[in-house]
Amino acid sequence: MVSGYNAYTTQFMQQVNMNSTSQLLTEFSRKIHNLECHFHNNRLRLKGVANSFYTKQLLQERAKHLIGMQVDNLVEVVPYKN
């Protein structure tokens, strides 16, 4: 019975995480180019290109809030040229 519970819990968490990453992608797709969200070793890994450190930090804090796990923020910051 315990293994069935663990399988259900794992499946439920995967669905929650997929919904949350989908929300992140929708929310930040115009602010961060080529945004990718992957799970690796029970951590969320973020990749992409932002135009400011502020935007990068917003993404990280939003991800922590939605997902509730550690975040590896590998987003590069490349300021727009005027």
C-alpha positions as CSV (number, residue, x, y, z in Angstrom):
1,M,0.0,0.0,0.0
2,V,2.8,2.4,0.7
3,S,4.3,2.0,-2.7
4,G,0.9,2.8,-4.3
5,Y,0.7,5.9,-2.2
6,N,4.2,7.0,-3.3
7,A,3.4,6.3,-6.9
8,Y,0.2,8.4,-6.6
9,T,2.1,11.2,-4.8
10,T,4.9,11.2,-7.4
11,Q,2.4,11.4,-10.3
12,F,0.4,14.2,-8.5
13,M,3.6,16.2,-7.9
14,Q,4.6,15.7,-11.6
15,Q,1.3,17.1,-12.7
16,V,1.5,20.1,-10.3
17,N,5.0,20.8,-11.5
18,M,4.0,20.6,-15.2
19,N,1.1,23.0,-14.6
20,S,3.4,25.4,-12.7
21,T,6.1,25.4,-15.3
22,S,3.5,25.9,-18.0
23,Q,2.3,29.0,-16.0
24,L,5.9,30.3,-15.7
25,L,6.4,29.8,-19.5
26,T,3.2,31.7,-20.2
27,E,3.9,34.5,-17.7
28,F,7.6,35.1,-18.7
29,S,7.8,34.1,-22.4
30,R,7.8,37.8,-23.5
31,K,10.3,38.9,-20.9
32,I,12.8,36.1,-21.2
33,H,13.8,34.8,-24.6
34,N,14.1,31.0,-25.1
35,L,12.8,30.3,-21.6
36,E,13.2,26.6,-20.7
37,C,12.1,24.9,-17.4
38,H,13.5,21.4,-16.6
39,F,13.5,19.3,-13.5
40,H,16.9,17.8,-12.5
41,N,17.7,16.1,-9.2
42,N,14.6,17.5,-7.5
43,R,15.4,21.0,-8.5
44,L,13.9,23.3,-11.1
45,R,16.5,24.4,-13.7
46,L,15.7,27.6,-15.6
47,K,17.4,28.6,-18.8
48,G,17.0,31.5,-21.2
49,V,18.0,35.1,-21.9
50,A,16.7,38.1,-19.9
51,N,17.4,41.8,-20.5
52,S,17.9,42.6,-16.8
53,F,18.9,41.1,-13.5
54,Y,15.6,42.3,-12.2
55,T,13.6,40.2,-14.6
56,K,15.9,37.2,-13.9
57,Q,15.2,37.6,-10.2
58,L,11.5,38.0,-10.7
59,L,11.4,34.7,-12.6
60,Q,13.4,32.9,-9.8
61,E,11.1,34.2,-7.0
62,R,8.0,33.3,-9.0
63,A,9.3,29.8,-9.7
64,K,10.1,29.2,-6.0
65,H,6.6,30.4,-5.1
66,L,4.8,28.2,-7.7
67,I,6.9,25.1,-7.5
68,G,8.1,25.1,-3.9
69,M,11.5,23.7,-4.5
70,Q,15.1,24.8,-5.1
71,V,15.7,26.7,-8.3
72,D,18.9,26.7,-10.4
73,N,18.6,30.0,-12.3
74,L,20.9,29.6,-15.3
75,V,19.2,32.5,-17.2
76,E,21.7,34.8,-18.9
77,V,21.4,38.6,-18.7
78,V,22.1,40.4,-21.9
79,P,20.9,44.1,-21.7
80,Y,19.2,45.4,-24.8
81,K,21.2,47.9,-26.8
82,N,19.6,51.2,-27.7
